[in-house]
Amino acid sequence: MRERNAGGRARSEPVLPLSTMVRIVALALIAVALVVGAALTAERYLRVDDVRLPDVRGLPYADASQRLRSSGLRVLTYPEIDPAAAADTVVSQTPPSGSVVRSGRTVSLGVNAVAEVRQTPTLVGLTEVSAIARAESVGLSVERIEYAVSDQPSGTVIGQYPGPGSVLTPDVVVSIAVSRGFASAPLELPDVRGMTLDEARGALSELGIRRVDAVAADLSFDRPRTVTDQRPAPGAEVLPSTPVTLVYALEGTRVVRVPEVIGAPLWQAQLALRAAQLGLGPVRFVDDPTRPSGVLEARPAGFTVVGSPVALVVNGPVPESSAGTSFNDLAAEFGGLLPSRSEAESASEEPDIPAPGTTFVQADGSRLIPFRFDPSQVGVASLTREPYRLTLVVSDDGGERTILDRQFEAGESVVTSVQVIGDEPLLQTFINGSFFQAWRP
């Protein structure tokens, strides 16, 4: 339709050229194609095929990996140890077989590495502690350790058996050789007696002695912690690694006077000892009508360490009770050292032969003294929480000997009697191999 303008002339509308219209139509078709392609791509992206995992356990790793990858899965491995399976075979898989997962999921395979465990690692050059840890990390344990002088630093592993990379069999024992460092010339021990314990330790350490142990075995009122003896003796030639033991005096304030109990009945003597912070040791009963009844002898006499047991010789028959205390209670109080009632009765028929376990002075001149160890009373909390090994060593006129060396449960008390020879025996206790206490009963 044509329109007329104000002058009465006709005006025509503009018409797009044909080439322009063709271009517009082509662009529209391309846009539609792009939209359709994007939709199809998005559909393929969002739609992931599901895969049911096969069971690849027992297959060689190469076969299992190829099978999983052909299903569109990725594979991740980690070592496992299974002596019953062949090396480099799959012993576990995660997720487990039968699980339905999407294509592209990662499957973890445990591959048997037992072949590696059966070879010894390189231990030479490591420290002793590091070598043991390295062996344990691959399932081995070092069964034997030897020490030797070498030019390597002390504590360094200088040899191993079997050698690195050796294939182990069940009967092979792994052992290592550890360096002690350079050989040292012997040292002549100085005389440190009369020094304080700290002074003696310092002098020996400055000389080159590596280990100094201290044993409290004497008493002093004016010079506590003074070294009274040393082992090895002064002038002895020893290597720097030789342990040196220093015997020193306890403080006099830790001793008490044994109360006068001669002539007192047993129950009264027991109360007096308790009041003096002393214990009742083994009791020997005699029946001598020519002597007064009651306590005839108490040992030790004079001064002794707080808490020490005092042994008594009592004139009179073994009592059925004492101040309300039954015979069995007395036996418990004496640490189980009293005999049974029948044994006491049979012993009374022959007063010259002491009843077993109650003898203070034996026929051969030896003595029986009580020994008690209560973890709850020694101030070491770990002994009440963990098992411990207790060693009791006696040094007397009969020589040095180990009386007790046993493992005990946490908090377990030890009560026994010890036979000693001579007037000045030395008793020493060790906990888990370390010195703990010493005293002279």
C-alpha positions in Angstrom: 0.0 0.0 0.0 1.3 3.4 -0.8 0.8 6.5 1.3 0.7 10.1 0.1 2.6 12.8 1.7 1.4 16.3 2.3 2.2 17.3 -1.2 0.1 14.5 -2.6 3.0 12.4 -3.7 3.1 8.6 -3.1 5.9 7.2 -0.6 7.2 3.5 -1.0 8.6 1.3 2.0 12.2 0.2 1.9 12.8 -3.4 0.8 15.8 -5.6 2.1 18.1 -6.9 -0.6 17.9 -10.6 -1.3 21.5 -11.3 -0.3 20.9 -9.8 3.1 17.9 -12.0 3.7 19.9 -15.1 2.7 22.6 -14.2 5.2 20.0 -13.8 8.0 18.4 -17.2 7.2 21.9 -18.8 7.2 22.8 -17.4 10.6 19.6 -18.5 12.1 20.1 -22.0 10.9 23.7 -22.0 12.3 22.4 -20.8 15.7 19.8 -23.6 15.8 22.5 -26.2 14.9 24.7 -24.9 17.7 21.9 -25.1 20.2 21.0 -28.6 19.2 24.7 -29.7 19.3 25.2 -28.2 22.7 22.1 -30.0 24.0 23.3 -33.3 22.7 26.8 -32.7 24.2 25.3 -31.8 27.6 23.2 -35.0 27.5 26.2 -37.1 26.8 28.2 -35.3 29.6 25.4 -35.7 32.1 24.6 -39.3 31.2 27.5 -41.6 32.6 27.4 -45.3 32.0 27.2 -47.5 35.1 29.8 -50.3 35.5 29.6 -53.4 37.8 33.0 -54.1 39.2 34.5 -57.5 38.4 36.4 -59.5 41.0 40.1 -59.1 40.1 41.5 -60.5 43.3 44.1 -63.3 42.6 44.9 -61.9 39.1 48.3 -60.6 38.3 48.3 -56.8 38.6 48.8 -56.3 34.8 45.8 -58.4 33.9 43.6 -56.8 36.6 44.6 -53.3 35.6 43.9 -54.0 31.9 40.5 -55.5 32.7 39.4 -52.5 34.7 40.7 -49.9 32.3 38.8 -51.6 29.5 35.6 -50.9 31.4 36.4 -47.2 31.6 37.8 -47.2 35.1 41.0 -45.7 36.6 43.4 -47.8 38.7 45.3 -46.8 41.9 47.6 -49.3 43.7 49.0 -49.7 47.2 51.3 -52.4 48.6 50.0 -55.2 50.9 51.6 -58.2 52.5 50.1 -61.7 52.1 52.6 -64.5 52.4 49.9 -67.0 51.1 49.6 -65.1 47.7 52.0 -64.8 44.8 54.0 -61.7 44.4 52.5 -58.9 42.3 49.0 -60.3 42.5 45.9 -58.4 43.6 44.9 -59.4 47.1 42.2 -56.7 47.8 40.2 -54.1 45.9 38.1 -51.1 46.8 35.2 -50.7 46.1 34.6 -54.5 46.4 33.6 -56.6 43.5 29.9 -56.5 42.5 29.7 -52.8 43.4 28.0 -50.6 40.7 30.0 -47.5 40.0 30.1 -44.9 37.2 32.5 -45.1 34.4 35.7 -43.1 35.1 35.7 -44.0 38.8 39.0 -44.9 40.5 39.4 -48.4 41.8 42.1 -49.1 44.5 44.0 -52.4 44.3 46.2 -53.9 47.0 49.1 -55.6 45.3 51.0 -58.3 47.2 54.6 -57.0 48.0 55.7 -60.1 49.9 58.8 -60.4 47.7 60.1 -57.1 49.0 59.6 -58.1 52.7 61.8 -61.2 52.2 64.8 -59.1 51.3 66.9 -57.5 54.0 67.2 -53.7 53.7 70.5 -51.8 54.0 71.3 -51.3 57.7 75.0 -50.5 57.5 75.7 -46.8 58.2 72.5 -46.3 60.2 72.5 -45.8 64.0 71.6 -48.8 66.1 68.1 -47.4 66.9 67.5 -46.4 63.3 68.6 -49.8 62.0 66.3 -51.7 64.3 63.4 -49.4 63.3 64.2 -49.8 59.6 64.2 -53.6 59.9 60.9 -53.6 61.8 59.3 -51.3 59.1 59.6 -54.2 56.7 58.5 -56.9 59.1 61.9 -58.0 60.3 63.4 -58.1 63.8 67.0 -57.9 64.8 67.7 -60.9 66.9 71.4 -60.4 67.7 73.5 -57.3 68.3 77.3 -57.4 68.6 79.6 -54.5 69.5 83.1 -54.0 68.2 85.8 -51.4 68.2 86.1 -49.5 64.9 87.0 -46.2 63.3 83.2 -45.5 62.8 81.4 -43.3 65.3 80.1 -45.1 68.4 76.6 -46.5 67.9 76.9 -46.8 64.1 76.0 -50.1 62.4 79.2 -51.4 60.7 78.0 -54.9 59.6 74.8 -56.9 59.1 73.8 -60.5 58.3 72.4 -61.4 55.9 73.7 -58.7 53.6 71.5 -56.0 52.0 69.1 -57.5 49.4 69.5 -61.0 50.6 66.4 -63.2 50.3 65.3 -64.4 53.7 64.2 -67.8 54.7 62.3 -68.6 57.9 65.4 -70.0 59.6 67.6 -67.0 59.0 68.4 -64.7 62.0 69.1 -61.1 61.3 72.0 -59.7 63.3 74.0 -56.4 63.2 77.4 -55.3 64.4 77.6 -51.9 66.1 80.7 -49.7 66.5 82.0 -49.0 70.0 84.1 -46.2 68.6 87.9 -46.0 68.7 89.8 -48.3 71.1 90.6 -46.4 74.3 93.6 -46.7 76.4 93.1 -47.9 80.0 92.6 -45.3 82.7 94.0 -45.5 86.3 91.3 -44.9 88.8 92.0 -42.1 91.3 91.1 -42.5 95.0 87.8 -40.6 95.5 87.1 -41.9 99.0 86.4 -39.0 101.3 85.0 -36.8 98.6 81.4 -35.9 98.4 79.4 -37.9 95.9 79.1 -35.0 93.5 82.8 -34.3 93.7 83.7 -37.9 93.0 81.3 -38.1 90.1 82.8 -35.0 88.6 86.4 -36.3 89.0 85.6 -39.6 87.4 83.7 -38.0 84.5 86.5 -35.5 83.9 88.9 -38.5 83.7 86.8 -40.1 81.0 84.7 -42.7 83.0 81.4 -43.0 81.2 79.3 -44.7 83.9 79.3 -44.1 87.6 76.8 -45.8 89.9 76.1 -44.8 93.5 75.2 -47.2 96.4 74.0 -45.9 99.8 75.4 -48.4 102.2 76.8 -46.5 105.2 75.7 -43.9 107.8 77.1 -40.5 108.7 76.0 -37.9 111.2 78.5 -35.2 110.2 79.4 -36.0 106.6 76.4 -37.3 104.7 76.9 -38.3 101.0 80.6 -38.9 101.5 82.1 -41.6 99.5 83.3 -44.4 101.8 84.3 -47.0 99.2 84.7 -47.5 95.5 84.7 -50.4 93.1 87.0 -51.1 91.3 89.6 -50.1 93.9 91.8 -47.0 93.6 94.7 -47.5 91.2 93.0 -50.1 89.1 93.4 -49.8 85.3 90.0 -49.8 83.6 88.6 -48.9 80.2 86.4 -45.8 80.0 83.3 -48.0 79.5 83.9 -49.8 82.8 81.2 -49.0 85.3 82.5 -47.6 88.6 80.5 -48.0 91.8 80.7 -45.5 94.6 79.5 -46.4 98.1 78.4 -43.4 100.1 77.0 -42.6 103.5 73.3 -41.8 104.2 72.3 -38.8 106.2 72.3 -39.4 109.9 68.9 -37.8 110.2 67.5 -40.9 108.4 68.5 -43.2 111.3 66.7 -43.9 114.6 67.8 -45.5 117.8 66.5 -49.1 118.3 64.3 -49.0 121.5 65.3 -50.9 124.5 63.1 -54.0 124.4 65.1 -56.6 126.4 62.9 -58.3 129.0 59.7 -57.0 127.4 57.0 -59.4 126.2 56.7 -59.8 122.4 53.6 -57.7 122.0 55.1 -54.8 124.0 58.4 -55.0 121.9 56.4 -55.0 118.7 54.6 -51.8 119.8 57.9 -50.1 120.8 59.4 -50.9 117.4 56.4 -49.5 115.6 56.6 -46.3 117.6 60.3 -45.9 116.6 59.3 -46.3 112.9 61.0 -49.7 112.7 59.6 -53.1 111.6 59.4 -56.4 113.4 61.8 -58.9 111.8 62.0 -62.6 112.2 61.5 -64.0 115.7 63.3 -66.9 117.2 61.5 -68.5 120.1 63.5 -70.4 122.8 62.4 -72.1 125.9 65.1 -71.7 128.6 63.8 -71.8 132.2 67.1 -70.5 133.5 66.7 -67.2 131.8 64.0 -64.5 132.2 61.0 -64.6 129.9 60.5 -62.0 127.2 62.9 -60.6 124.7 66.5 -61.8 125.2 68.1 -60.2 122.2 67.4 -57.6 119.5 69.4 -57.1 116.4 70.5 -54.6 115.1 71.1 -52.7 118.3 72.0 -49.0 118.6 71.1 -47.0 115.5 69.6 -48.2 112.2 67.9 -46.8 109.2 64.2 -45.8 109.5 61.9 -48.6 108.5 64.5 -51.4 109.0 63.3 -54.7 110.5 64.6 -55.7 114.0 64.9 -59.4 114.7 64.2 -60.7 118.2 65.0 -63.7 120.3 62.2 -64.4 122.7 62.3 -66.7 125.7 59.0 -68.6 125.9 56.7 -70.9 123.8 55.3 -69.7 120.5 52.1 -67.9 121.6 48.7 -68.8 120.5 47.9 -65.1 120.6 49.6 -61.9 121.7 47.7 -58.9 123.0 44.6 -59.9 121.0 46.7 -60.8 117.9 46.1 -64.4 116.6 48.9 -66.7 115.6 48.0 -66.3 111.9 48.1 -62.5 112.3 51.6 -62.7 113.7 52.7 -64.9 110.8 51.3 -62.3 108.4 53.1 -59.5 110.4 56.4 -61.4 110.2 56.0 -61.6 106.4 55.1 -65.3 106.3 58.3 -66.3 108.1 56.6 -68.1 111.1 56.0 -71.8 110.8 52.6 -73.4 111.0 51.2 -74.2 114.4 52.0 -77.9 114.0 55.6 -77.1 113.0 55.9 -74.8 116.1 54.6 -77.6 118.4 57.0 -80.1 116.9 59.9 -77.7 117.2 59.1 -77.1 120.9 59.9 -80.8 121.6 63.5 -80.0 120.6 64.2 -76.5 121.8 67.9 -76.7 120.6 66.8 -77.1 117.0 65.0 -73.9 115.8 61.8 -74.3 113.8 62.2 -73.8 110.0 61.7 -70.2 109.0 61.8 -68.7 112.5 65.5 -69.0 113.1 67.4 -65.8 113.5 70.8 -67.3 114.1 71.3 -70.6 112.2 73.5 -73.4 113.4 76.2 -72.4 110.8 76.2 -68.8 112.1 74.1 -67.4 109.2 71.1 -65.3 109.8 67.6 -65.1 108.3 66.4 -61.6 107.7 63.0 -60.5 106.2 62.7 -58.8 102.9 59.7 -56.8 101.8 59.1 -54.8 98.7 55.8 -52.9 98.3 55.5 -50.8 95.1 52.8 -48.6 96.7 55.3 -47.5 99.4 58.4 -46.7 97.4 57.2 -43.6 95.7 57.6 -44.8 92.1 54.1 -44.6 90.6 55.0 -46.6 87.4 55.5 -49.7 89.5 51.8 -49.6 90.5 50.7 -49.3 86.8 53.2 -51.6 84.9 54.8 -55.0 85.5 58.3 -54.7 86.9 61.4 -57.0 87.3 62.9 -57.1 90.8 66.4 -58.3 91.5 67.8 -58.7 95.0 71.6 -59.1 95.3 73.4 -60.0 98.6 77.1 -59.4 99.3 78.4 -60.9 102.6 81.1 -63.1 103.9 79.8 -65.8 101.5 80.4 -63.7 98.5 78.0 -61.9 96.1 74.9 -63.8 94.9 71.5 -63.0 93.3 68.8 -64.1 95.7 65.8 -63.0 93.6 65.4 -62.1 90.0 61.7 -62.3 88.8 59.0 -60.4 86.9 56.1 -59.2 89.0 52.7 -57.8 88.1 52.0 -54.1 88.5 51.6 -53.3 92.2 52.5 -56.8 93.4 54.3 -56.9 96.7 57.2 -59.2 97.5 57.7 -60.8 100.9 60.4 -63.4 101.6 63.3 -64.1 103.9 67.0 -63.9 103.0 69.9 -65.9 104.5 73.0 -63.8 105.1 76.5 -64.7 106.4 78.6 -62.4 108.6 77.9 -59.3 110.6 77.9 -56.7 107.7 75.9 -58.0 104.7 75.0 -55.6 102.0 71.6 -56.0 100.2 71.0 -54.2 96.9 67.8 -54.1 94.9 67.5 -53.4 91.1 64.3 -52.4 89.3 64.2 -53.4 85.6 67.9 -53.7 85.6 68.6 -50.3 87.2 70.0 -49.8 90.7 67.3 -48.8 93.2 68.4 -49.2 96.9 71.1 -50.6 99.1 71.3 -51.2 102.9 73.0 -53.1 105.6 70.6 -55.0 107.9 
